[in-house]
Amino acid sequence: MLKIGFIGAGTVATALAVGLSSKGYHVVAVSSRSQTSARKLAQLVNGCQAFSSNQDVADTAELVFIATPDDAIASVAAQVQWHSGHSVVHCSGADSTDILLSARKSGARVGAFHPLQTFASFRQAMENIPGTTFALEAEEPLLGMLKDMATDLGGRWIELGAGGKVIYHAAAVFACNYLVTLVKLATDLWQTFAIPPEQATQALLPLIRGTINNIDTIGIPKCLTGPIARGDAGTIKKHLSALQKVAPDLVATYQELGLKTIPIALKKGRIDQKQASQLKALLKQPIT
Ligand SMILES: NC(=O)c1ccc[n+]([C@@H]2O[C@H](COP(=O)([O-])OP(=O)(O)OC[C@H]3O[C@@H](n4cnc5c(N)ncnc54)[C@H](OP(=O)(O)O)[C@@H]3O)[C@@H](O)[C@H]2O)c1
């Protein structure tokens, strides 16, 4: 059976190692910057040994995941001696397999295996992996292996080459990281009527979950609700003037997002071009 190793023992490595091992894959070796991290991962996976050097992982495993921070992948790959029996795979969302050039030059197969998921902690990652889409880049036969792994982890896969990778990752930042930012902005606005942040976030969460459910079940653009979807220019005007008083630094963000919402509302069909132009004018008004 194929022997799998991990260089880097952080959240993604731990989730993938435990997940793959639970599906019958043979995860045999791990190394990390610190021995503590490597040992911690090894303890969670039957038959996995923690090594102090990345080279030991390459000497033990045939398929090696480099699951370090993105900026370390190329240099980690360059420090290891690879051969034609190796498959070397990174998990970065923004980088293509080009950063594994040193491994490719040594005859190794190279690949990318990016879970389109947020891994904030190991436990939560294990819960979230099923249903996740994995962006894969590799040539056969490695590509087939990576497809099987994604499927065995309960996920789906797409093939994505160097040309699309950076924009694919920027899209993920919009959908994931900036959602966190938006919720934080909304939570902060609740401070103006003196509700503590935790309570504000808890109150906003059912709204966020409802929105996500609607995106899933009804789809965009039909799931869009609110003043822009209804063409309520008066409400938008009130928002802008209130924000101007209590959070002037948010006016530009509110306007920018509003302008991006108008085409969705038009597509939903509850507003016409005239209402859209009226809303646009309001949302383009210079901040005084
Ligand atoms: N987090 C996410 O939501 C997410 C989602 C999809 C893909 N990814 C990708 O997955 C990869 C790993 O991300 P992560 O979130 O798991 O990072 P992480 O939790 O910060 O873990 C990175 C690990 O790499 C180790 N490391 C750093 N430099 C090293 C080196 N020179 N040699 C060996 N090990 C080294 C660290 O070591 P120590 O612990 O020993 O200090 C740490 O265990 C990245 O490419 C990231 O883009 C992340």
PDBQT file of the ligand as one rigid body, heavy atoms in Angstrom, charges set to zero:
ROOT
HETATM    1  N1  LIG A 301      -5.998  26.785   7.383  1.00  0.00    +0.000 N 
HETATM    2  C1  LIG A 301      -6.816  26.724   6.351  1.00  0.00    +0.000 C 
HETATM    3  O1  LIG A 301      -7.990  27.084   6.450  1.00  0.00    +0.000 OA
HETATM    4  C2  LIG A 301      -6.329  26.173   5.035  1.00  0.00    +0.000 A 
HETATM    5  C3  LIG A 301      -7.281  25.722   4.118  1.00  0.00    +0.000 A 
HETATM    6  C4  LIG A 301      -6.868  25.171   2.932  1.00  0.00    +0.000 A 
HETATM    7  C5  LIG A 301      -5.504  25.053   2.649  1.00  0.00    +0.000 A 
HETATM    8  N2  LIG A 301      -4.597  25.519   3.549  1.00  0.00    +0.000 N 
HETATM    9  C6  LIG A 301      -3.169  25.358   3.203  1.00  0.00    +0.000 C 
HETATM   10  O2  LIG A 301      -2.615  24.309   3.974  1.00  0.00    +0.000 OA
HETATM   11  C7  LIG A 301      -1.220  24.581   4.237  1.00  0.00    +0.000 C 
HETATM   12  C8  LIG A 301      -0.976  24.521   5.730  1.00  0.00    +0.000 C 
HETATM   13  O3  LIG A 301      -1.800  25.470   6.362  1.00  0.00    +0.000 OA
HETATM   14  P1  LIG A 301      -2.202  25.341   7.906  1.00  0.00    +0.000 P 
HETATM   15  O4  LIG A 301      -3.339  26.274   8.118  1.00  0.00    +0.000 OA
HETATM   16  O5  LIG A 301      -2.306  23.917   8.307  1.00  0.00    +0.000 OA
HETATM   17  O6  LIG A 301      -0.906  25.979   8.585  1.00  0.00    +0.000 OA
HETATM   18  P2  LIG A 301      -0.444  25.873  10.110  1.00  0.00    +0.000 P 
HETATM   19  O7  LIG A 301      -1.527  25.360  10.983  1.00  0.00    +0.000 OA
HETATM   20  O8  LIG A 301       0.214  27.158  10.419  1.00  0.00    +0.000 OA
HETATM   21  O9  LIG A 301       0.655  24.734  10.041  1.00  0.00    +0.000 OA
HETATM   22  C9  LIG A 301       1.840  24.857   9.330  1.00  0.00    +0.000 C 
HETATM   23  C10 LIG A 301       2.794  23.789   9.816  1.00  0.00    +0.000 C 
HETATM   24  O10 LIG A 301       3.988  23.862   9.045  1.00  0.00    +0.000 OA
HETATM   25  C11 LIG A 301       5.083  23.698   9.929  1.00  0.00    +0.000 C 
HETATM   26  N3  LIG A 301       6.253  24.332   9.325  1.00  0.00    +0.000 N 
HETATM   27  C12 LIG A 301       6.519  25.644   9.144  1.00  0.00    +0.000 A 
HETATM   28  N4  LIG A 301       7.710  25.788   8.532  1.00  0.00    +0.000 NA
HETATM   29  C13 LIG A 301       8.219  24.543   8.344  1.00  0.00    +0.000 A 
HETATM   30  C14 LIG A 301       9.402  24.023   7.789  1.00  0.00    +0.000 A 
HETATM   31  N5  LIG A 301      10.338  24.829   7.278  1.00  0.00    +0.000 N 
HETATM   32  N6  LIG A 301       9.569  22.654   7.760  1.00  0.00    +0.000 NA
HETATM   33  C15 LIG A 301       8.638  21.838   8.283  1.00  0.00    +0.000 A 
HETATM   34  N7  LIG A 301       7.484  22.271   8.837  1.00  0.00    +0.000 NA
HETATM   35  C16 LIG A 301       7.286  23.607   8.858  1.00  0.00    +0.000 A 
HETATM   36  C17 LIG A 301       4.644  24.373  11.216  1.00  0.00    +0.000 C 
HETATM   37  O11 LIG A 301       5.471  23.838  12.185  1.00  0.00    +0.000 OA
HETATM   38  P3  LIG A 301       5.398  23.851  13.780  1.00  0.00    +0.000 P 
HETATM   39  O12 LIG A 301       3.980  23.595  14.185  1.00  0.00    +0.000 OA
HETATM   40  O13 LIG A 301       6.251  22.698  14.108  1.00  0.00    +0.000 OA
HETATM   41  O14 LIG A 301       5.913  25.167  14.234  1.00  0.00    +0.000 OA
HETATM   42  C18 LIG A 301       3.178  23.947  11.281  1.00  0.00    +0.000 C 
HETATM   43  O15 LIG A 301       3.029  22.686  11.893  1.00  0.00    +0.000 OA
HETATM   44  C19 LIG A 301      -0.933  25.948   3.606  1.00  0.00    +0.000 C 
HETATM   45  O16 LIG A 301      -0.396  25.756   2.322  1.00  0.00    +0.000 OA
HETATM   46  C20 LIG A 301      -2.319  26.587   3.504  1.00  0.00    +0.000 C 
HETATM   47  O17 LIG A 301      -2.419  27.524   2.450  1.00  0.00    +0.000 OA
HETATM   48  C21 LIG A 301      -4.976  26.062   4.730  1.00  0.00    +0.000 A 
ENDROOT
TORSDOF 0
